């Protein structure tokens, strides 16, 4: 079984409790951070936006209902169970669509989108640079590529962040989701994940311009935004 297969199986298995556990694990802070991160992006009401590794569709649905009301939002994921939940949550919202697909081989034309988001999914890709290059490919010239993920806090914040993420989060996953192993994987996946500053460099390496970084919650969450 490949790494992709294992990750897909894991997310299919935790889909039912995913939203609930995200709220618990983030101490109900996940939405305040996501909204601030979206607010950092200048999205016109008629934009076409892609949300990669959309999961249960939180960001896609928020953008579609509140930001690009006259535009279009497409969420893509390779977990059918996650997509099923996303589709139910977005039911009746005509400008939001969810599709099954591979983040490393996006089924879209070059320059199709005004902005392309990935949130807490980049670390799960087997080829990070290829994933970002695909995002760049499907984003039109002048459009934006956006990543939101865990950061690399320093000092005392780093100590408490790692203590919580590596020790408490798996316990919460077991208590409220019935499974500890996926919530052991999630912190483990951050170990070799680039820092926010390193991601800025990677954005620039693949040809994105005017790259900016925003940190939230004392650096535990980091956002990078680059222009195509």
DADA-V175973 format. One record per backbone hydrogen bond with DSSP energy under -1.0 kcal/mol. NH is the residue of the N-H (numbers start at 1). CO is the residue of the C=O. E is the energy in kcal/mol with one decimal. If there is no record, write none. Layout:
nh=[NH;NH]
co=[CO;CO]
e=[E;E]
This chain:
nh=[6;7;8;9;10;11;12;13;14;18;21;22;23;24;25;26;27;28;33;34;35;36;37;38;39;41;43;47;49;50;51;52;53;54;57;61;62;63;64;65;66;67;68;70;71;72;73;74;75;76;77;83;84;85;86;87;88;89;90;93;96;97;99;101;105;108;111;112;113;114;115;116;117;118;120;124;125;131;132;133;134;135;136;137;138;140;143;144;145;146;147;148;149;151;157;159;160;161;162;163;164;165;166;167;168;169;172;173;174;175;176;177;179;184;185;186;188;189;190;191;199;200;201;202;203;204;205;206;207;208;209;212;214;216;220;221;222;223;224;225;226;227;228]
co=[2;3;4;5;6;7;8;9;10;15;17;18;19;20;21;22;24;23;29;30;31;32;33;34;35;38;41;44;72;115;74;117;76;76;54;57;58;59;60;61;62;63;63;45;68;47;95;49;97;51;99;79;80;81;82;83;84;85;86;90;93;73;75;77;102;106;137;109;138;48;48;144;50;146;148;121;122;127;128;129;130;131;132;133;134;113;140;114;226;116;224;118;222;220;154;155;156;157;158;159;160;161;162;163;164;164;168;169;170;171;172;173;173;181;181;182;184;185;187;188;195;196;197;198;199;200;201;202;204;203;227;225;223;221;217;216;149;214;147;212;145;209;143]
e=[-2.2;-2.5;-2.6;-2.4;-2.1;-2.6;-2.5;-1.7;-1.3;-1.0;-2.6;-2.3;-1.9;-2.0;-3.3;-2.0;-1.3;-3.2;-1.9;-2.4;-2.4;-1.8;-2.6;-2.4;-2.4;-1.8;-1.3;-1.9;-3.0;-2.2;-2.9;-3.2;-1.0;-2.1;-2.2;-3.0;-2.4;-2.6;-2.5;-2.3;-2.2;-2.3;-2.6;-1.3;-1.3;-2.0;-2.7;-2.6;-2.9;-2.5;-1.6;-2.3;-2.2;-1.5;-2.3;-2.8;-1.7;-2.3;-1.9;-2.4;-1.4;-2.5;-2.8;-1.9;-1.3;-1.4;-2.6;-1.2;-2.9;-2.9;-1.2;-2.6;-3.3;-1.6;-3.7;-1.5;-1.4;-2.3;-2.3;-2.4;-2.3;-1.9;-2.4;-2.4;-2.0;-3.1;-2.6;-1.7;-2.9;-3.0;-2.5;-2.1;-2.3;-2.8;-1.0;-1.6;-2.1;-2.7;-2.6;-2.1;-2.4;-3.1;-2.5;-1.2;-1.3;-2.2;-2.3;-2.5;-1.9;-2.6;-2.8;-1.5;-1.4;-1.2;-2.1;-1.9;-1.7;-2.6;-1.4;-1.4;-2.4;-1.8;-1.7;-2.0;-2.9;-2.1;-2.3;-1.8;-1.4;-2.4;-3.4;-2.6;-2.6;-2.9;-1.5;-1.9;-3.2;-3.0;-2.2;-2.4;-2.6;-3.1;-2.7]
